[in-house]
């Protein structure tokens, strides 16, 4: 009941323009471009990888589902296989400062080293700007961008 009332109020605010409406990205459409800073301080822009397949992996080191995939080494194997074939793998952490999973660049690099992760880069998105562009709400949450810059998955 409370959930229904909350969702109804949220919908009403959106219709009144109080909450900016943004459509989730659609398969076959151009992937929303973004610019972010990785754990080493390097700027990463999605459009710089046009002509390559790009995997976007939303991650949170405190999430039990992420831990399951990293503790089993499944994610690292997938990353290694994909990047060996020229795929760009961008792990994105959209955890807000002070919230579970938020990382500094140093913490992210330590996690990557400890887990033996193999992403091309780990982008830190503490304001959730990239996450909002993709409507990423859970971790892990995966997207695949094709060579033409369109969302394939």
N, C-alpha and C positions, 0 to 999 in steps of 0.2 A: 504494500500500500504506500509506504513512504517513498519507496523507489519509484513507483508510478507517478506520485505527485512531484518528485524531484525532476524526473524526466519530462513531465508535462511543463513544469516551470522553465526548464532549460530550453525546451522547444519554443515556448512563448518568447523568451528573451532573444533567442536566435532570430525569430520572425520579426521582432521589433528592431533588430539591428544592434542590440546590446552586446551580442556575441558575434564576432565576425565569422561568417560561414566560409568554410573552406572544404572543397571536395577532396576526398582521398584520391591519391593517384590511381589511374586506371591502367590495366594491362593494355598494351598496344599504343598508349599515349606517351608523349615525351616525359621522361622522369624529371621531377622537379630538380633544377640545378641548385647547388648549394656551395658555400665556401665554409670550411671549418679549419680548426687548428688541431694538428695531431699531437700526440704525447711528447714529441720532440720539438714542438714549437713551429713546425713547418705548416704552411698554408696548403690545404688540399681543396681543390675545386672539382666537382663531379665532371663538368664539361671538359676538363683537361684530359679525361680518359676516353673521349669519344673515339670510336674505332676499336675499343677493347670491351670485353665483357666485364662488368663490375658487379660484385656481390656486396650488398650492404647488410651488415649483421648488427642488429641492436643487441647490446650486451650489458650486463650488470653483474659484476663479480660476486655480489651478495645474493643473487637470485638462485634458489635451489635448482631450477631447471637448467640454468646456465652452468651451475656447478656440476650437475649430472653429466652434461655433454663434455665439459672440460676434464672432469675427473676420470671419465672413461677414455679420454684421448680421441673421441670421435670428431670433435670440432677441429682439433689440430690436424688430424689426418685429412679431413676434407679441405682445410685451408692449404695444406702442403700440396695436395693433389691438384687443386685448382690453380694456385699460383705457379706451379711448375708448368702449367699449360698456358701461362700468360694472362690468366684472369687477375684482375685487381680486386683485392679483398679489403674492404674498409670496415673495420669493427667500429661501431659508434656507441659511445656511452653518453646517454642523455640524462643521467641522474643529476638532480639539482644539488647544489652546494648544501651540505648539512643533511642530506638524505642518504638512505642506504645506497651503496654502490658508487657514490661520487668518488672520483679519483683525481689526483693531481697527475701531471705528466710523469713524474718520478714513480708514483704508485702504479700507474698503468704499465710503465716499462718493467717494473719489478714483477708484476703479475704475469705479463707476457713471457718474461724470462723463466719464471718459476713453473709456469704451465707448459712451456715449450710451444706456445701459440705461434702461428705463422701468418698473421695478416700482413697485408702490404703496409697498413698503418692503422693506428687506433685514434679515432677522432674524438675529442672531448667536446661535448655539447651540453654544458651544465644549464644553459638557459632553455634547452629543449627546442631550439629553433629548427634544427634539422628534423628532429623527431616529429614536430608538428607538421612539417611539410609532407611527411610520409604517413602521417596518422599512425605512427608506431606507438603501440600502447603496452606491449609486453616484451619480455626477453626470454629466450632469444626470439627475435622477429627478423625475418630475412626478406630481402628484395633482391631481384636480379635485373640489371640494366643491360640491354643488348648493345651490340656494336654501333647501332644507330642512335643510341641515347634514349631508347624507348623502354618502358617497363615491360619486362618479359615474365616476371613472377613477383 
